């Protein structure tokens, strides 16, 4: 049972992670691999809306995806997008990235290797990681314009889709921690953290939602 206060604090973190960008046509859409096939769904929908002529799906496997996506997150995303009507020929797969920083760096290298000009990119992530992904992309590829995007879902809808409320709150807390510690380590641009967001984060940590925290000395974007 999740206490009402914890739900309220999780909602604060959820809202803060939303960048509020309005999707617009970009050179490419980059879907960041994870356990959540909803990222592939959102990327496919943006393609069908005419927001990008090309898609890059990026991601290897992690401890949360190796069983569900044994061929790699990017490969499973590609298959999902094709099921949703995206032509296979407009999808590039980057199969090696294991964190957000590598997602950006390896996708950039793949596009440059193919001599594909990029001036802007739709950065498609899980809803609770929009801000983290954006801050990382701005740090590692500052020459282009980044537009954040994710599935338009409320926190309650997302929890229902995952089926594990505690895991979702743990992931929200982990995403918030990275926003606070990674800029000092050079992994992302600095983001202003409002006092009420920092306080919500601290309360959730105190309530034990800490399984997705990383040691600062070992942190990677």
N, C-alpha and C positions, 0 to 999 in steps of 0.2 A: 504494500500500500504506500503510495507516494503522498506525503503530506501536502496540504494545500499551499503552504508557503514555498515548498520546493517547486511545485508546479508554476507558481507565480514567478519565481526566480528563473526557472527554465524558459518561460515565455519571454522574459526580459532579454536573455541571451539569444534566443531564437530571433527576436525582432532586431536586435543589434546586428546580427550576422547578415541580415538582408541588406544589400546595397541599394536597392530601389532603382536600379538601372532599367530603362525602357529598352527592350531589344530593338536593334536596327540592323540593316544589312551590313555585314562585315566581310572581310576577305576569307575568313575561315571560322569554323566552330571547333573548339577544342573541348572534348568531353573527358573529364578527369576520372580515371578508373577508381573503383571502390567496390564495396559489397552491394551497392544499390543500383540495380538495373534501371531505376527511375531516371538516372542521369542519361542513359542511352535513349530513353523515351523522350525526355525533354529535348535532347539534341536533335532527334529525328523530327520532332514537332517544329523546332526552329527551322530546320531545313525545308520542311514542307511549306512553311510560311514565307520562304524566300529570303531568309535572313543570312544564309551563307551558301555558296556554291560547292563548298568542300568541307569535309569533316575529318578531323584527326581524333581517334580514340587512343588514349595513352594509359598504360598500366600493365604491370606484370601480375604477380599474386602477392598476397599477404597472409598473415595467420588467420584472418577472417574470411579470406576468399579462396584459399588453396583447394578446399574441398568442393565448394560450390562452383568455382570457375577454374577448373584444373588447366585449361588451355591458356589462361591469362585473362585478366579483366578486359583488356582492349579487344581481344578476340571475341569474347562473349558479348561485349557491347556492339561490336560490328554485326554479329549474327542477329542481335535483337533489332538493330536499326534496319537491317535488310528485311526482317520479318514485318517491320512497320512500313515498308514500301520505299525505303531509301535505296537508290541504285548502288550496288556494290562498288562500281567504278568511281564513285565520288568519295569513298572512304579510305583513308590511310590509317594503318595500324602501327602504333609505336608500342612494342611489347616488353620493354625493359624497365620502365620507370617504377620505382618503389616508394616514392614520396612525392609531395607536391612540387618541390623544387626540381626534381628529375622530370616530372611531367612537363614542366615548362621548358627546361633546357633541352630535353630530348626531342620534344615536339618541334622546337625551333630548329634544331639541327636537321631533323627529317625534312622540314619544309625548305630549308636552305639547300640541302643536298638535292632536292627535286627542282631547285630554281623557281620556286613558287613565291611570287612577291606578296608580302603581307604588310598592310598598313593598319589593320584593325582585326580584332579577334573577339568572338563570343566565347567567354570562359564559362563552361557549363559544369557545375558542381552539385553536390548535395545541398539542400536548402540551408543547412546550418553551417556550411563552410564557404559561403559566397565571399565574405570579407577576408577570411584567411587566404583563399585562393587568389583573390584580387591583389592583396598586399604582396604576396609572393611573386605573382606575375609582373607587377609594377617594378619590383626590385630587379628581377632577372632579365626582363625584356622591356626596358623602359621606352624604347624607340617607337612602339606601336600603341594604339589606343585599345584599351581593354573594356569590354562590356560584360558585366557579370550576369549570369542567368542560372536558373534552376527551376525545378518543377514548382508551379504555383500552388503550394500546399500550406495549410495551417499546421501548427505543431501537433494538434490532436490527430489530424489526418495522417501525418507522418508517423506518429507513434503507432497508429492502427496498422499502417502499411508494413512496419518493421515487426510489430508484435512483441516489443520488449521495451517498456517505458524506461526502466532503469538504464538500459544500454543507451537509449537515445539521450538521456540527460547526461550520462557519463561522457558521451561523444561531444555534446554541447560544451561541457566543462573543459574537455581536452582541447577543443577548437579555440575556446577563449584563452586558455593558458598560452597557446602558441602565439596568439596575437600579442600577448603581453611580454613574452620572453624572446621570441625569435628576432625582433628588430635589433636587440642588443647584440645578437650573434651574427648579424648581417644577412639573415635569410629572407627578410621581407621589409617593406617600408614601415615606418612608424605610423601607428594609428592612434588617434586620441581616444582614450577609454574613459567614458563618463563615470563619475563617482558611483552612480547607482548600479552601473554594470559591474564595476570592480567589486562592489559590496555583494551583489547577487552571486558572483563567482565565488567569493570567499565563503558565503553561507553554504553554498552547495558543496564546496570542498569539505566544510565542517560537518555536513550531513552525510559524508562518505561517498559522494559521487566522484570517485577519483581513479577509476580503473584505466582511464585513457590519458592520464597525466604522464608526462615524460620527464626524466631527470634533466635538469637544465644543462648539465655538463655533457649529456649524450644526445641533446636535441638535434633533430633534423627537420627541415620544412617538409 
